Amino acid sequence: MTSQPFYDFEKGKLSILLTSHCNLSCNMCGIIKEKEQGMLSRDEAFEIAKFGIENKFKFIEISGGEPFLVKYIYDLLTYLCMNCTDNTTVFITTNGALLKKEHINRLAELRNLHCQISFDGMTSYHNKIRGLEHAFEKADWTIREMDRMGIAVSIHSVVQNRNYESMFDLYRYFSNVNYKYHSFALYEPDSANIKELRISPDNAGRVEYILKEIKNAAEREKKPAGLSDYLIVYYVDRIGGRDDSYIHPGLACTVPRRGVIVNHRGQVVPCFHYDWFKYNAERSIRKRNISDIVSGKEYCDSIQHAVTVYGCHGCSTLCYAWDPDFERKIFEPNLTDKMLLDTQQSICQIDRGIIFEQRGDFKNALVEYRKSLQKGYEPIRPLYYLASLLKRTGSKDEALKCFEQMNNYEYNPLYSYYYAHRHFHRGEIYCEKGEFDKAREDFRKCLELLPGHKKAKEYLRKL
């Protein structure tokens, strides 16, 4: 039985942020209208799209700024929809203010297309937030025309100080639209204009009442509202100041192994929230191929660091809208706590094993490595440390069996160090056994993964 590879893109999402430019200036966004800070070229966008198609992402999202400002947008959508698998959804987010009848007719010809339109309250609320008169009317016409033409649509609303009172009316207003879902997100703690967005703690109870009203109505009417009791409690706690942390801690997060984001400057990151750029890795598609970036050791190492106790401390994103594992962890906090505890214990057991080994307490080191292996979290590391210590303490046959078990897990570049040294240790064991052909093969494999391994080179020279 083999584990999943490092990446699980067929359950994941590729986000392509085509441009920073927008026709609106929403108060929670921070993008300055008419000020373009960057845009992907046509060739760059198509290169990223090809990467998404080849890796069979479940979702390929086109976003911005406002993506319908980009001249090649319809060509890009056509390319994606024609070439993606049946299991891929091509997803585009828009404010809906720019599209005309001929544009929607063209979109209606595309397969697997899903359009998400943002609505942030009823007419007066929405227009004030968007900074454009008639923004609501234009977006309203767009979503209804798309629905009429058979295009899959959804609605996204950011709950903030200016609009929370109109959220239930907004839900009701679109009750006759055949949308896939209507998601309600609380403003992010690091949003632009945060003082303007922040809801007073005194109004937390009112927000709770409105969101529960939406949730209960949606359940009765069988409309997908994207709200749960736990999510509402989390929002209310954040508004009330009782919980200023995050919706889900970064530890054991599935999103970085399923997500790839390319922004308007060509920079590549696994998700929006972690400080990925502190690592010494070139992440620009203007300097390296996107496949080389994503499969590079530095990129994988940064993900591994992020999802351990030493890395990301969490986020408050809508990843649960597309990642079912993320959704389960949010909506089932007891499950989350158990998973996080198991993960933390597994990592700590490896660290304790290393300390015991350094002190010469091999018995307790073996106990800790075996405990970590039983947790099932990143089994390559505990297997490697367990096998290496068994070899060191003279149990060479048992060590070979543990090294062999590493083959049960699909190789990924994250663990190249452990695989390289696994081959070196096996080579030494085979030398002692007089099985020199096997030893040569293992030393060669070690050098393929780690060309600078001096001892492996010396063994090969002698053999």
N, C-alpha and C positions, 0 to 999 in steps of 0.2 A: 504494500500500500504506500503510495507516495503522497507527499504534502503538496499544497499549492505552490507554484513558483513565486518568486519574490513579488512580481506584479500580477494583478488580476484585472487587467484592462477590460475584459469582456463583461465585467460587472461595474465598470468605472465610467468616468466622464472626462473627456478632453474639452477644455474651455479655451476658445480663441477670442481674445479681446482685440478686435480689429483696430479700434481707434480710441483715442481719448476725447475726441470731438463730440459735442452733443448740441442739439438744437434747443435744449431746455437748460434750466439752471435750478435743479431741485435742491431744496434746503438741506437734505440729508446726504447729498452726494459729494459735494465739494468740487465737481467739475465746473470750470468757468465757461459759460456760454461763449462760443465763437473763438475760444482760445484753444488751439490744437497743440497738444503736447507730444503727439506721436501717432504714427499709423503704420501698420504692416503693409508692405508692398504686395501687389498681386502675387508675385512669385513666392514670397514668404508665406502668405496665407495658404496658397495651394500646396506648398511643401508640407505645412503642418497638417492640412486636411488629408493629404496622402498618408502621412504617418498615422492619423486616426483611423483611416479606412483599413490600412494594413494590419493594425493591432485590434481591430474589431471592437472598438469601444462601444459600450451600451448606449452612451449619450455622447454626441458631439455638439457642443454648445457654441453658438456664435453670439458674441456680446460686444460691449463697448464700454464707454460712450454709447452713442446711438449707431448701431451697425447699418441702418438703412441710409446713412449719409455716405457710405463707402460706394464708390462707383461700380466696383466689380461684384457687389454683394449677390446679385441674382445669378451671375455666372458661378460663383462659389457655391451657393446653395444647390444649384442644378448639378454641379460636379459631385457634391457630397451625396445628394439624394439618389443619383443615378448609380453610384459606385459602392455605397455602403451595403452591408448585409441587411437581411430582413429583420434582424434582431437589434439593429441600431436605430436610434431616434435622432434626427437632426433637429436641434433645439435652438431657437433664436429668441432673444429677449429684446423688447422694444418698448418705447413709450407710446407707440401707435399713432403719433401725430403727423407722420409724413406720408403714409401710404394712400394711394388713390385706387380707383376701381381697376385700372389696367395692371397695377402692381399685384393686387390681390388675385386677379385672374391668373397671372403668371405663377404665383405661389400655389394656387389650387391644383396646378398640373404636376406638382412634385409629390413623390411618395415619401412616407416616413417623416414628414415635416410636422413640427410642433411649435407653435408660437405662443410665447408668454408675454402678456401685456400688463404693465404696471398701472394700478389704480390706487390712489392714496386718499380715499374719501369721496364723498359726493361732490357735486359740481364746484361749489365755491371753495371748499377745502382743497380739492385736487388742483384747481387752477392757481390758487395762492401758493401751494407747495411747489408746483411746477414752474411758476414764474411766467405763465403764458395764458392769456385769455383764450377761451374756447379749447384748451388742451383736453378737458374732459369730453366735450362733444366730439372732437376728432377721434380720440381713442375709443369712445363708445361706438361710433359708427364703424371703426376698423374691426373691433372684436365681433360685432354682430354680423358684419359682412363676411368675415372669415368663417364664422360659424355657419352662415347660410351657404357658403361655397364648399363646406365639408372639410375645412382645414382644422386640425386639432388645435384647441386653444386652452390657455389657462390664465389665471389672474394672480397677481402678486401684490400684496399690500403691506407697507411698512407702518406699523402702529407707532404714533408719536404724539406729542403734546397737541399739535394743531388738529389732529383728525380722529382721535380715538372715539369721540362722541358720535361720529358718523359711520363707524365701521359696520354696525348692524344694518343700517339703512343701505349701505353699499352692498352687503351680502344679499339683501332682499332684492335690490335693484337688478342684479344679474341672475336672479333665480330661473329665468326662462332661457338662459344661454346654456348650451350643452358643453360646458367646460370640463376639462379633465380634473382640475382641482383649483381651489382658491386658497392660497397659502397666506398666512398672517404672521409676519415677523416683527419682533420688537426691534426698535432702532439699536444699532450696535454701540457699545460703550465708547468706541474710538471713532464714531461718525463725525463728519464735519458739522459745525454749528451745534455741538452737543448741548449747549445751554438752551438753545431754542427748541431742541427736540425733546429734552428730558421732561418726563411727566412727574408732577409733584407727588411725593409719597402720600399726601393727603387724598389723592385721587386714585390710589392703587385699588381700593375696593370697587370704585366705579368701573375701572378697566376690567377687573375680574368679572363683574356682573355682565358687561357687554360681551366679552369673549365667551363666557359660558352660555350666554344667550345664543350666540352664533353656533357654538358647538352643538348645543341641544337641538336647535332648529335643523342643523345640517344632518344630524343623526336621524331625526324624525323624517326628514324629506329625502334621505339617502343621497345627499350632496357631499362631495369630497371637500371638506373645509380645512384639512391639514391642522387640526387642533386636537389636543388631548388634555385630560385633567392635569397631568404632570407638567406639560408644557405651559399651561396657563399659570399654574402655581409658580413655576420658574420665572415667568414674565413678571408676575405680581411681586415676587420676592425681590427681583432686581429693581423694580420701580420703588418698592418700599424701603430699599436700602438694606434689607436683611440678607441678601445674597448678591454680592458684587463680583462673584467669581465667574464661572462659565457653565454653559449647558452640558458640556462633556469634557473631561480631562483628556489631554493628549495621549496619555499612557494607553497603549494597546489600540490606538485609533486605526481603523481600517482605511480611512480616506487617502492618506499619502501614497499607499500602495496601489490605489485604484484611480487616482486623479492626476492629471497633468494640466497645467495652466500656462498659456503663453500670452504675455501682455503686449500692449501696443508698441513697446520698445524691443520686442523679441526676446525678453527674458523668460526663462522656463522655471517654474516652481511646482511642487506637488499639490499645494493648497494655499489658501490666501493668508493664513494667520501666523504661521511660524516665521521666525527670522532666518530664512534659508540662506540669505546672502552673506552670513557671517562665515560661511565655509569657503575654503580656498578652491572654488570650482568655477570654471568658465561656463556660464549658463545662457549665453546669447546665441540665438540661431543665426545671427549675422557673422559669427565667428566659427561656429561648429554646427554640424548636422544635428537635428533634434534627437535622432535615435542614439547618436554617440553621447549626447548630454545625458539623456535619461538612463542609459545603460552604464554610464561611467561610475567608477568606484566612489568618487567624491560625492556624487549625487545620491547614490544608494546609502553611503555611510551617513549622510546628513539625515536621511529618512530614519535610519536605524536609531540614530541619536535622539531624534524627535519623539519617537514612540517608546522611549524608556523613561525611567524615573528621573533622569537627568535632563530631559529635553522639554518639549512643549507642555505647558500647563493647562492647555485646553482652549476652547473657542466657543463662540455662540452663533455659529453659522447654520444655514439651512441644509446641511449635508444630508440630513435625514430625508430630504425630498427625493434623493436619488440613490442613497446608499442604505440598503435594508439593514445591514448590521449596525450602522450608526443609529438608525431609527430604533432598533431593538434596545440598544444601550440607553437611549434617551427615555423611551416609554416604559422601560422596565428597570428602574434604578437599582433594585436588589440584584438583578442579573449583572448590571454594570459593576456594582461594588465587588461581587464575587470574582468577576473576570479581572478587574484591576488588582485585587488582592493576590490572586494566583500569579499574575504577571509580575507584580512587584516581588513576591516571594521567590519566584523562579530566578529573577535577576540577582536578588540578594544572596540566594543560595550559591550561585556561581561565584559571586564576589567573596563570600565566606570560605568557599572551597579553596579559592586561590590563596587567601590569607593563611588557612591551615597548612596548605602545601608549602608555602614559603617558610612557615615555622617548623616544617618537618613533621607535622602531625598528619601523616598520610591517611590514617584510619578515618579521622573525621572529615578530611578533604573528600575521600571517596563517598562518604555518607552524603555530604552536601551536593556533590555532582549528581549522584543518583536521585536525590530528592528533586533537584531541578529538572532532571530528565522526565520524571514522572508527571510534572506539571504540563508537559507538552508544549511549553513556550520555546520558540526558536531552538529546536532540538540539536542543531548542528554544534552549537557552542558546548553544551554539557557533554555531548558525545565525544567531542574532540578532547576536552579536558579530562574526562573519565578515562578514555583510551590512552592518552599520553601518560597519565599517572599510573595506570596498570602496567604499561611498558616499563616505566621508571622503577616500579616496585617488583619487577620480575615476572609478572603475569602476562607474558607476551602473547600467548594464544588467545587469551580473553581480550587483550588489547586489539588484536587483529579482527576479532569479531565485532568489537565496537567501531573500529575504523570502517569495517565493511558496512555497518548499519547506516553510515552517512550516505551510502549510495541509494538508500530508500527515499531520499529527499531530493527533489529536483535542484540542480545546481543553479545558483544565481551569484552575481558578482559581489554581493554583500559579504559572502563568506569565503572569498578567494584565499584569504590568509590561512584560514583553517583547513581548506582543502589542500593547499600547497604543502603545509606542514604535516598534514595527514600522510601524504605520499612520502615525505622525507622520513617520517618515523617508521612507516611500513618498510621502506627501503632498508633502513638500518636493521630491522628485525629479520628481513629476508637474508641480509648479508650474514648475520649471525647463524642463521639456519643453513647457510651454504646454498641458498636458492638464488643464484646470482642473476639469472635472466629476469626473474620477477623484480629483483632489487634495481637493476638497470632501468626497467620500465617505470618503476615508481619515481626514481630520481629524475628521469626525463620529464615525467608529468609534473613534478614539483617545479622544475625549471620553466616549463611552459607557463605556469601560473605566476611564478616568482623568479624571473630571469636572473636576479641578483643574488640568489641563495648560494653563498660561497661553499658551505659544507656539501651541498648536493653536487656542485661542480667538482669538488675534490674527490668525492666518492666515485663519480663517473670516470674521472681521469684514472683512478687506481684500478677500477674494474675493466 
